[in-house]
Amino acid sequence: MKQLLIYVGLIAVIGFGFTGCYKDVILPEAAIDPDGPPQAVSYNAELKPLFNSSCALAGCHVSGAHKPYMTADISYLQIVNGGFVNTIIPKESILYQKINGEMKEFIPSAANRQKVYDWIRTGALNN
């Protein structure tokens, strides 16, 4: 009887040990080919909210601060008319260089930075 209890207890401890082990699996962000085919990106639906939350709400790119002003109402005109995009050579766009350089911490997601790049490559439309 004593041996039976010991075996049952040992099996229970081993069972709890196996089911109690849990390992978080953190997958790295999927690799993005920046020069692959550009995806369709809507400025109004995707980029305007991104710039407003990442750049304007931080207080850096609001009216009267650093140009371009990224508040939702004037961000498109500021970026396009201010010479921050180069649709001929997108990688030479000031916007692209800044968000992949010194301003990378404010748009840390590679997918969001790729959206900006794709938007520039597809003509920087106000869509």
N, C-alpha and C positions, 0 to 999 in steps of 0.2 A: 504494500500500500504506500509505504514511504517512497519507494523508488518510482512508483507511478506518479505521485505528486511532484517529485523532483523532475521527471521527464516532461510532464505537462507544464510545469513552471519554466523549464529550460526552453521548451518549444514556444511558449508564450513570450518570453523575453526576446528570443531570436526573431519571432514574428513581429513584435513591436519595434525591434531594432531595424528590420528591413523596411517596414512601412513608415517608420519615423524619419528615415533618411530622405532628405529632399535637397535637391541641388538646383539653384537658379541657373537658367541658361540664358545668357544675354547675347543675343545675336548682334554682330556688328551691322552697322548701317550698310545696306546694299550698295555695292559699287555702282557708280553712275558714270557712264561714258559721256563726258561733257561735249564731245564732238559728234555724238550720235545724232540721229534725226531729231530735229526740234519737236517738242510736244506743243500742242495748242494751249496757250495760257491766256486767261481773261484778266486784263488789268483790273477792271472794276470788281470782279468777284474774288480774285486771288491775291493780286499784288497790292492793291490799294489798302486792304485791311492789314496785310503784312507790314507794309511801310508805316501805316498809322500806329500799329501796336508796338512795333520794334524800334522805330526811329522817332516818331513824333511824340509818343507818350513818355519816352525817356527824357523829353525836354530839350533834346539837342537840335532837332530839325523842326521846330515850331516857328511860326512867323516871327521874324525879328531876330532869330538865332542863326545857326549855321545854315547855309544854303546847300542843297535845295531844301525848301520847306516841304515836309512830308505829311502835312495834315491832309485828311481825306479830300477836302474840297479843292485844293490847289496842287496836289502832288504831281499829277500827270503833266500839267503845263510847266511846272518848275523843272521836272526831270528832262522833258523833251526839249522845251524851248531854252533851257539853261545850258544846253550842250553837254549833258551828262550821259547821253547815249550816242553810240556810233553804230548805226545799222549796217554800214559798209564793212567795218572790221569790228564785230561785237566785242572781242576780247580787249580792244583798246578803249572801250567805253569806260568813262570815269566811274560810273555806277558799278559796273562789273568789277573793276579793279579794287574799289573801296570795300565792297562786301566780301571780297575774297582776300583782302589784306587787313588793313588796320581796323575795319568795322566788322570783321568776321564774328566777333563775340556777340554782336547784336542780332545777327542772323546765323546762328550756329548750325542750322540744318542744311546739309548739302543738297537735299531735295528742294528746299526753298531757294537756295542760291541758283540751282539749276533752272528753276522756273523763271527767275529774273533773266538769266542768260538766254533761255529759249524765247522769252518774250522779246528781247532785243533782236535775236536772230530772225524772228518772224516779222520784224518791221516796227516794233514798239507801238502797236496800235492801241487806241483808246477804246477798247472793247469791253 
